[in-house]
Amino acid sequence: MPLTSSDFRRIALSLPQTEERKHMRHPDFRVAGKIFATLAYPGKQFAMVKLTPIQQQEFVASDPAAFRPVNGAWGRKGCTHILLARSNKRAVKEALLAAWRNYAPSRVALDSLPKAAVKARRSRTRASPKRA
């Protein structure tokens, strides 16, 4: 079932410490004051998430009908359009979460992970060898 702008908004606002504001006459979603997603640009049928270039490649490869790079330099940096009518809730939720984690403060992002993932991440950090 395709997503609507209301669905996108609801998912974005469900992420911790996210707030909605306006940027250039369209809604944006921010964490710690930093934009990680927008809605209704360049048209009402679109949303945008700020991914890394590698994340962008993965989302575009997994669903090229729904995800595509934004034109120009912003797209080369990872900004990715989502065509809402061709997307699904699960993929959009994953993309929003990835974009949110790219901009959330580390403490907030770690708090959003399941406890088992946090323990695994901390034990890998402690176990990694120190370089001289």
C-alpha positions in Angstrom: 0.0 0.0 0.0 1.5 3.4 -1.0 2.4 5.9 1.6 0.8 9.3 2.0 2.3 12.5 3.2 0.4 12.0 6.5 2.0 8.6 6.9 5.5 10.1 6.2 4.9 12.9 8.8 3.6 10.4 11.4 6.7 8.2 11.0 9.1 11.1 11.1 7.6 12.6 14.2 7.6 9.2 15.9 11.5 9.4 16.1 12.9 10.7 19.4 13.4 14.5 19.7 12.1 15.2 16.2 10.3 18.4 15.5 8.5 19.7 12.4 9.3 23.2 11.1 9.1 24.9 7.7 12.0 25.5 5.3 11.4 27.3 2.0 7.6 26.9 2.3 7.6 23.2 2.8 7.7 21.0 6.0 11.0 19.7 7.3 11.8 17.4 10.1 14.7 18.1 12.5 16.6 16.5 15.3 19.0 18.7 17.4 18.0 21.6 15.0 19.4 19.7 12.0 17.2 18.8 9.0 17.1 15.1 8.2 14.0 15.0 6.0 11.6 17.2 4.1 8.1 16.8 2.7 6.4 18.1 -0.5 9.4 19.2 -2.5 9.6 19.5 -5.4 5.9 18.5 -5.4 3.3 17.1 -3.0 4.0 13.5 -4.1 7.6 13.6 -2.9 9.6 13.4 0.4 13.3 13.7 0.8 15.7 12.1 3.3 19.4 13.1 3.9 21.3 9.8 3.7 25.0 9.2 3.2 26.0 8.4 -0.5 26.4 4.7 0.5 23.0 4.5 2.1 21.5 6.3 -0.9 23.0 3.7 -3.2 21.5 0.9 -1.1 18.0 2.4 -1.0 18.0 3.3 -4.8 19.2 -0.2 -5.7 16.6 -1.9 -3.4 13.7 0.1 -4.8 14.5 2.4 -7.8 10.8 3.1 -8.4 10.5 4.7 -5.0 14.0 6.2 -4.3 16.1 8.4 -6.5 19.0 10.8 -5.9 18.1 14.5 -5.8 19.5 16.3 -8.8 22.9 18.1 -8.5 25.3 18.4 -5.6 22.8 17.7 -2.9 22.0 14.3 -4.5 25.7 13.5 -4.8 26.0 14.2 -1.0 23.2 11.6 -0.3 19.9 13.6 -0.5 17.3 11.2 -1.8 13.8 11.8 -3.1 11.1 9.3 -2.2 8.1 9.1 -4.5 5.5 8.4 -1.9 2.9 6.7 -4.2 5.5 4.1 -5.2 7.0 3.5 -1.8 6.0 1.2 1.1 5.9 1.9 4.8 8.7 -0.4 5.8 11.3 1.0 3.3 10.3 4.6 4.2 10.6 3.9 7.9 14.1 2.5 7.4 15.1 5.4 5.3 13.8 7.9 7.8 15.5 6.1 10.7 18.8 6.1 8.8 18.6 9.8 8.0 17.6 10.6 11.6 20.6 8.6 12.9 22.9 10.6 10.6 21.9 13.8 12.4 20.9 12.8 15.9 23.4 13.4 18.7 25.2 10.2 19.5 23.6 9.8 22.9 20.1 10.2 21.5 20.8 7.8 18.5 22.3 5.1 20.9 19.2 5.4 23.1 17.0 4.7 20.1 18.7 1.3 19.4 17.5 -1.9 21.0 19.4 -2.7 24.2 21.1 -5.8 22.7 22.5 -3.7 19.8 23.9 -1.1 22.2 25.6 -3.9 24.3 27.1 -5.4 21.1 28.3 -2.1 19.8 29.9 -1.2 23.2 31.6 -4.6 23.5 33.0 -4.3 19.9 34.4 -0.8 20.8 36.1 -2.2 23.9 37.4 -5.2 22.1 38.9 -3.4 19.2 42.7 -3.2 19.2 44.4 0.1 19.9 46.6 1.5 17.3 50.0 3.0 18.1 
